Every structure is written in structure tokens, then in C-alpha cells.
Amino acid sequence: MLPDRAARALPLLLLGLLAGLALLLDRATSLPFFSPGMGRNDPDLQIRRFVATGFGPDGKPLYTLTADAMQHYPLDDRSELAHAKLVRTLPGEPTLDVTAAQARVTESGDKIEFEKDVVMYREPTPALPAMTLRTSHMTMDTVAGQANSEAPATLLSNGDKVQSTGFDYDHTNARLQLRSKVSINYAPPKR
């Protein structure tokens, strides 16, 4: 027979052992080796003919984002889009369309990275002609209406052709800053 003290301590020792095993089991299930689904970055959501509308702080729509297909990845909370199109329409601003073969949306949805065959088109205004910009990669801040790229770009506006490497574009103020290796071919004036 066990001494009286040992008999009283045995349930406490068993309870401590069970708590330690529960903690070990909890830690082990979070390891990729024991839970293979958690280690891979497989999509958890797939949508065909994707449509999303982004709203500003005032509740008014800022933009509409569409794509042929969307896949969401939970590991880094990003969304990949195939054949994406962004249309930004705000009162007092010309409509801005951006299309690309691929796009990636960050977790907050405020930034979109457009890749492969990127075309940005700004409608004409009374003060400015229409503008078409082509590049291979561009990042757009959908809330601020700003876009930038470090890739080579070609801009067509009013017959003029501008080429540069990298640019910063502020849609709200209709301001385009070219970064480097800029060449301009002016179109002859129309008579």
C-alpha cells in the first residue's frame, strides 16, 4: 500500500501529466509535419466571373474590380485574379480603366498589383486629352488613386508617344511623373 501522502499526490501527478500531454498535442498539431494542409498555400476560395466594389470612408463607391477568375490564399491573405479589370469612377474625376492578364490584391484590398499586358486608360477631360499607358507591371493604390511602376512604360496621348522606365501617377490631380530613360516623340500639330 502507498503511504497516505503518496496516495493524495497521485491524482495531482496524473492531472499534471495530462495537462502536459494536452499542451504537447496542441503544439504538435500546429506543426506542418503533423498537419499537411496548413503548411501549403492552397487556395481556400475560387470564384469565376468575380466582381467586387470598393467603397470609400463616406460609403460611396471608389472602384469596381472584375476578373474572369479569383483565387484566395489564406496563408498570406492574398487574392490572385485572372484577366482583371479595374474601373475607377469618382465625381469630378475622369474615368480610369486598368486591365491586365493577372493581378494580385493585398489583404486590405487597398493595393492591387497588375502584371502582364497592363493597360491604363484615362478618359479625356475638357483640359486634358485621353491617355493610354502600357507596361508589364504596375501597383495601384485604389483609395488614393495613385499608381506606380519601375518597369518600362509607353504612354500615348494626343498623338504623342512617351517612353520611360518607371513612373508615378496621381489620378486625382492628373499628374504623371516619369522616372528615367525618358524619350518623347511629338505628333505634328493638327491644322
C-alpha positions as CSV (number, residue, x, y, z in Angstrom):
1,M,0.0,0.0,0.0
2,L,1.0,3.5,-0.7
3,P,1.7,5.9,2.1
4,D,-1.1,8.3,2.8
5,R,0.7,11.3,1.3
6,A,1.6,9.5,-1.9
7,A,-2.0,8.4,-2.3
8,R,-3.2,12.0,-2.1
9,A,-0.5,13.3,-4.5
10,L,-1.2,10.6,-7.2
11,P,-4.3,12.4,-8.7
12,L,-2.4,15.7,-8.8
13,L,0.5,14.0,-10.6
14,L,-1.8,12.4,-13.1
15,L,-3.6,15.7,-13.7
16,G,-0.2,17.5,-14.3
17,L,0.8,14.7,-16.7
18,L,-2.5,15.1,-18.6
19,A,-2.1,18.9,-18.9
20,G,1.5,18.4,-20.2
21,L,0.3,15.9,-22.8
22,A,-2.5,18.2,-23.9
23,L,-0.1,21.1,-24.3
24,L,2.3,18.9,-26.3
25,L,-0.5,17.7,-28.5
26,D,-1.7,21.2,-29.1
27,R,1.8,22.3,-30.2
28,A,2.3,19.2,-32.4
29,T,-0.8,19.7,-34.4
30,S,0.3,23.2,-35.4
31,L,3.5,21.9,-37.0
32,P,3.4,21.4,-40.8
33,F,4.6,17.8,-40.5
34,F,1.5,16.8,-38.5
35,S,-1.0,19.0,-40.4
36,P,0.0,19.0,-44.1
37,G,-2.9,21.2,-45.1
38,M,-1.7,24.1,-43.0
39,G,1.9,24.1,-44.5
40,R,0.9,24.5,-48.1
41,N,-0.6,27.6,-49.6
42,D,-3.5,26.1,-51.4
43,P,-6.5,28.4,-52.3
44,D,-9.4,28.2,-49.9
45,L,-11.7,30.1,-52.2
46,Q,-12.2,30.1,-56.0
47,I,-14.7,32.3,-57.9
48,R,-15.4,32.5,-61.6
49,R,-16.7,35.9,-63.0
50,F,-15.5,37.8,-59.9
51,V,-17.0,41.2,-59.2
52,A,-16.1,43.5,-56.3
53,T,-16.9,47.1,-55.5
54,G,-14.6,49.1,-53.2
55,F,-16.2,51.8,-51.1
56,G,-14.6,54.9,-49.6
57,P,-15.0,56.1,-46.0
58,D,-18.1,58.1,-47.0
59,G,-19.8,54.9,-48.3
60,K,-19.6,56.0,-51.9
61,P,-18.1,53.5,-54.5
62,L,-14.5,54.2,-55.4
63,Y,-14.0,51.4,-58.0
64,T,-15.3,48.2,-59.4
65,L,-12.9,45.3,-59.8
66,T,-13.8,42.4,-62.1
67,A,-11.9,39.3,-63.2
68,D,-12.6,36.0,-65.1
69,A,-11.4,34.1,-62.0
70,M,-10.2,34.8,-58.5
71,Q,-8.4,32.6,-56.0
72,H,-7.8,33.5,-52.4
73,Y,-4.8,32.1,-50.4
74,P,-5.3,32.0,-46.6
75,L,-1.6,31.7,-45.7
76,D,-0.8,35.3,-46.7
77,D,-4.4,36.5,-47.3
78,R,-3.9,37.5,-50.9
79,S,-6.1,37.1,-53.9
80,E,-4.9,36.3,-57.4
81,L,-7.0,37.5,-60.3
82,A,-7.0,36.3,-64.0
83,H,-7.9,38.9,-66.7
84,A,-8.6,41.6,-64.2
85,K,-10.2,45.0,-64.9
86,L,-10.4,48.0,-62.5
87,V,-12.8,50.8,-63.3
88,R,-12.4,53.9,-61.0
89,T,-15.3,56.4,-61.3
90,L,-15.5,59.3,-58.9
91,P,-17.4,62.6,-59.4
92,G,-15.1,65.3,-60.7
93,E,-12.5,62.8,-62.0
94,P,-12.3,61.2,-65.4
95,T,-13.0,57.5,-65.5
96,L,-9.8,55.4,-65.2
97,D,-9.7,51.8,-66.6
98,V,-6.9,49.4,-65.8
99,T,-6.7,45.9,-67.4
100,A,-4.1,43.2,-67.0
101,A,-3.7,39.5,-67.7
102,Q,-3.0,39.0,-63.9
103,A,-3.5,40.9,-60.7
104,R,-2.8,40.4,-57.0
105,V,-4.9,42.1,-54.3
106,T,-3.4,42.6,-50.8
107,E,-5.2,41.6,-47.6
108,S,-6.7,45.0,-47.0
109,G,-7.7,45.4,-50.7
110,D,-6.3,48.9,-51.0
111,K,-3.4,47.9,-53.2
112,I,-3.6,45.9,-56.4
113,E,-0.5,44.7,-58.3
114,F,-1.3,44.4,-62.1
115,E,1.0,42.2,-64.1
116,K,1.4,41.1,-67.8
117,D,-0.1,43.3,-70.5
118,V,-1.1,46.1,-68.2
119,V,-3.1,48.9,-69.9
120,M,-4.2,52.0,-68.0
121,Y,-6.7,54.3,-69.9
122,R,-7.8,57.7,-68.6
123,E,-10.8,59.3,-70.4
124,P,-10.3,62.8,-71.8
125,T,-11.4,65.9,-69.8
126,P,-12.1,69.4,-71.0
127,A,-8.5,70.3,-70.1
128,L,-6.6,67.1,-70.9
129,P,-6.7,64.6,-73.8
130,A,-7.2,60.9,-73.3
131,M,-4.2,58.9,-72.0
132,T,-3.3,55.3,-72.6
133,L,-0.3,53.8,-70.7
134,R,1.1,50.3,-71.3
135,T,3.5,48.5,-69.1
136,S,4.3,45.0,-67.7
137,H,3.8,45.7,-64.0
138,M,2.0,48.4,-62.0
139,T,0.9,48.8,-58.4
140,M,-2.3,50.8,-57.8
141,D,-3.5,52.3,-54.5
142,T,-7.2,52.2,-55.1
143,V,-8.1,54.6,-52.2
144,A,-5.6,57.3,-53.1
145,G,-5.9,56.9,-56.8
146,Q,-2.2,56.6,-57.3
147,A,-0.3,54.2,-59.5
148,N,3.5,53.5,-59.9
149,S,5.8,51.2,-61.6
150,E,9.5,50.5,-62.0
151,A,9.0,48.7,-65.4
152,P,9.4,50.2,-68.8
153,A,6.2,52.0,-69.9
154,T,4.8,53.5,-73.1
155,L,2.3,56.5,-72.9
156,L,0.1,57.6,-75.8
157,S,-1.7,60.9,-75.6
158,N,-3.0,63.2,-78.3
159,G,-0.7,61.5,-80.9
160,D,2.4,61.9,-78.7
161,K,4.4,58.8,-77.7
162,V,6.4,58.8,-74.5
163,Q,8.6,56.0,-73.3
164,S,10.2,55.8,-69.8
165,T,11.4,53.4,-67.2
166,G,9.2,53.8,-64.2
167,F,6.5,56.3,-63.4
168,D,4.3,57.7,-60.6
169,Y,0.8,58.7,-61.5
170,D,-1.7,60.6,-59.3
171,H,-5.1,60.3,-60.8
172,T,-6.9,62.7,-58.5
173,N,-4.5,65.6,-59.6
174,A,-3.9,64.2,-63.2
175,R,-0.2,64.3,-62.6
176,L,2.3,61.8,-64.2
177,Q,6.0,61.8,-63.2
178,L,8.3,59.8,-65.3
179,R,11.4,58.4,-63.5
180,S,14.2,57.7,-66.0
181,K,15.2,56.9,-69.6
182,V,12.5,59.2,-71.0
183,S,12.1,59.7,-74.7
184,I,9.3,61.7,-76.4
185,N,8.0,61.6,-80.0
186,Y,5.8,64.6,-80.5
187,A,3.0,64.3,-83.1
188,P,2.8,67.1,-85.6
189,P,0.2,69.7,-84.7
190,K,-3.2,69.2,-86.4
191,R,-4.3,72.0,-88.7
